[in-house]
Amino acid sequence: MKPPSKYSYLNDIYREIAEVFDEDTATRFYQHFKGLQITYPVRLYDREHTFAQIKKEYNGSNVKALAQKYHYSERWIRKMLEEK
């Protein structure tokens, strides 16, 4: 069982933010985004940036390693390399 949070007085999402970062960050997040519904992408970097990195690192035979590193399918990487 999880021990009680020292931020138990905060609503769930703000409690999680405070636990991961700190209460000041949770407060700033609240002030900036309160009332909004936010969906976070699975990937941190956009496709164009990721593809630029893949293109730099591609050596002709490392598609599988790049797919694992960047969490894209081998098929997607091959397709992008063919198109560009």
Rosetta silent file (secondary structure, phi, psi, omega in degrees, C-alpha in Angstrom):
SEQUENCE: MKPPSKYSYLNDIYREIAEVFDEDTATRFYQHFKGLQITYPVRLYDREHTFAQIKKEYNGSNVKALAQKYHYSERWIRKMLEEK
SCORE:     score description
SCORE:     0.000 S_00000001
   1 L     0.000  139.373 -177.526    0.000    0.000    0.000 S_00000001
   2 L   -74.824  134.881  177.240    1.202    3.461   -0.924 S_00000001
   3 L   -68.678  153.893 -179.578    2.025    5.808    1.985 S_00000001
   4 L   -62.803  144.174 -179.410   -0.083    8.976    2.221 S_00000001
   5 L   -76.899  145.857  174.389    1.208   11.899    0.215 S_00000001
   6 L   -73.776   -6.966  177.421    2.501   14.984    1.945 S_00000001
   7 L  -109.697   32.047 -174.970    0.419   16.824   -0.669 S_00000001
   8 L   -62.056  -17.363  179.441   -2.859   15.096    0.207 S_00000001
   9 L   -79.083   -9.584  179.028   -4.621   18.485    0.342 S_00000001
  10 L   -92.004  152.407  173.150   -4.149   18.953   -3.429 S_00000001
  11 L   -64.738  156.528 -169.850   -6.467   17.580   -6.113 S_00000001
  12 H   -44.275  -57.779 -173.750   -5.203   14.400   -7.790 S_00000001
  13 H   -65.539  -38.494  179.705   -3.385   15.761  -10.833 S_00000001
  14 H   -71.225  -31.630  174.764   -1.797   18.636   -8.926 S_00000001
  15 H   -62.902  -44.496  179.190   -0.752   16.213   -6.182 S_00000001
  16 H   -62.827  -42.725  179.117    1.006   14.068   -8.785 S_00000001
  17 H   -62.719  -44.279  178.926    2.773   17.090  -10.250 S_00000001
  18 H   -62.545  -38.952 -179.749    3.884   18.214   -6.770 S_00000001
  19 H   -68.505  -37.216 -179.439    5.155   14.719   -5.959 S_00000001
  20 H   -78.093  -41.502 -176.599    7.155   14.465   -9.180 S_00000001
  21 L  -109.813  -88.173  175.569    8.446   18.059   -9.196 S_00000001
  22 L  -171.273  171.222 -176.367    7.449   20.287   -6.262 S_00000001
  23 H   -67.324  -35.202  178.555    4.496   22.269   -4.968 S_00000001
  24 H   -60.943  -42.899  178.361    5.633   25.500   -6.630 S_00000001
  25 H   -64.152  -42.124  177.951    5.618   23.778  -10.033 S_00000001
  26 H   -61.072  -40.834  179.771    2.159   22.330   -9.341 S_00000001
  27 H   -66.226  -43.597  178.548    0.910   25.805   -8.425 S_00000001
  28 H   -65.088  -40.869  177.351    2.412   27.360  -11.567 S_00000001
  29 H   -60.188  -46.871  178.292    0.966   24.555  -13.686 S_00000001
  30 H   -57.260  -48.960 -176.822   -2.468   25.175  -12.091 S_00000001
  31 H   -62.795  -34.576 -176.669   -2.296   28.924  -12.716 S_00000001
  32 H   -83.949  -37.331 -171.188   -1.345   28.465  -16.353 S_00000001
  33 H  -115.207    4.463 -174.478   -3.539   25.509  -17.360 S_00000001
  34 L   -52.985  135.366  177.604   -6.493   25.447  -14.927 S_00000001
  35 L    86.025  -11.043 -178.923   -9.726   24.341  -16.529 S_00000001
  36 L   -89.689  148.519  170.697   -8.113   22.974  -19.695 S_00000001
  37 L   -97.403  124.206 -175.082   -8.240   19.389  -20.832 S_00000001
  38 L  -118.777  132.614  173.629   -4.752   18.390  -21.898 S_00000001
  39 L  -114.907  126.245 -178.440   -3.714   15.353  -23.899 S_00000001
  40 L   -98.201  132.882  177.266   -0.008   14.617  -23.924 S_00000001
  41 L   -64.341  153.522  178.056    1.607   12.974  -26.954 S_00000001
  42 L   -68.273  -33.902 -177.106    3.332    9.657  -26.408 S_00000001
  43 L  -102.381  142.019 -179.701    6.505   10.993  -28.001 S_00000001
  44 L   -75.409  -42.618 -175.541    8.462   13.977  -26.721 S_00000001
  45 L   -99.579  148.483  179.161    9.931   15.060  -30.071 S_00000001
  46 L   -73.779  165.156 -174.966    7.993   15.750  -33.260 S_00000001
  47 H   -61.545  -39.743 -177.855    8.356   13.485  -36.282 S_00000001
  48 H   -63.687  -43.100  177.986   10.446   15.895  -38.337 S_00000001
  49 H   -64.180  -45.748  179.690   13.049   16.254  -35.595 S_00000001
  50 H   -61.235  -44.371 -179.662   13.092   12.501  -35.013 S_00000001
  51 H   -63.615  -38.365  177.833   13.429   11.795  -38.710 S_00000001
  52 H   -60.469  -40.507  177.732   16.338   14.255  -38.987 S_00000001
  53 H   -65.792  -43.804  179.821   18.115   12.338  -36.217 S_00000001
  54 H   -61.474  -43.486 -179.209   17.356    9.005  -37.868 S_00000001
  55 H   -60.799  -40.121  177.961   18.658   10.288  -41.199 S_00000001
  56 H   -64.329  -37.661 -174.010   21.929   11.369  -39.534 S_00000001
  57 H   -90.742  -12.669 -176.902   22.361    7.995  -37.843 S_00000001
  58 L   -68.451  129.254 -179.068   21.230    5.759  -40.699 S_00000001
  59 L  -118.600   10.412  179.456   24.094    3.712  -42.114 S_00000001
  60 L    98.034  -16.703 -177.898   22.197    1.539  -44.589 S_00000001
  61 L  -143.730   17.013 -176.737   21.739   -1.443  -42.311 S_00000001
  62 L  -115.884   30.418 -178.888   20.641   -0.204  -38.878 S_00000001
  63 H   -59.481  -43.555 -177.944   16.886    0.238  -39.359 S_00000001
  64 H   -62.383  -45.204  179.194   16.051   -2.214  -36.580 S_00000001
  65 H   -63.095  -40.727  178.459   18.335   -0.466  -34.062 S_00000001
  66 H   -66.431  -38.944  177.806   16.909    2.953  -35.007 S_00000001
  67 H   -61.310  -42.506  179.029   13.358    1.647  -34.671 S_00000001
  68 H   -68.267  -42.880 -178.174   14.118    0.431  -31.159 S_00000001
  69 H   -63.883  -43.115 -173.954   15.942    3.616  -30.185 S_00000001
  70 H  -101.496    1.935  176.006   13.262    6.012  -31.417 S_00000001
  71 L    60.444   39.534  171.276   10.193    3.830  -30.765 S_00000001
  72 L  -119.180  161.564  179.418    8.938    3.826  -34.335 S_00000001
  73 L   -75.516  154.226  175.332    8.302    0.785  -36.482 S_00000001
  74 H   -59.778  -38.225  179.713   10.930   -0.423  -38.919 S_00000001
  75 H   -59.926  -45.461 -179.596    8.300   -0.025  -41.616 S_00000001
  76 H   -62.824  -43.423 -179.060    7.777    3.674  -40.780 S_00000001
  77 H   -63.722  -45.637  177.871   11.525    4.329  -40.790 S_00000001
  78 H   -60.011  -43.143 -179.410   12.011    2.590  -44.144 S_00000001
  79 H   -61.512  -45.358 -179.223    9.060    4.500  -45.601 S_00000001
  80 H   -65.846  -39.185  178.872   10.422    7.840  -44.411 S_00000001
  81 H   -65.966  -36.756  177.945   13.893    7.063  -45.728 S_00000001
  82 H   -69.510  -39.520 -177.117   12.438    6.140  -49.123 S_00000001
  83 H   -72.759  -34.296 -173.376   10.255    9.270  -49.311 S_00000001
  84 L   -91.161    0.000    0.000   12.902   11.773  -48.305 S_00000001
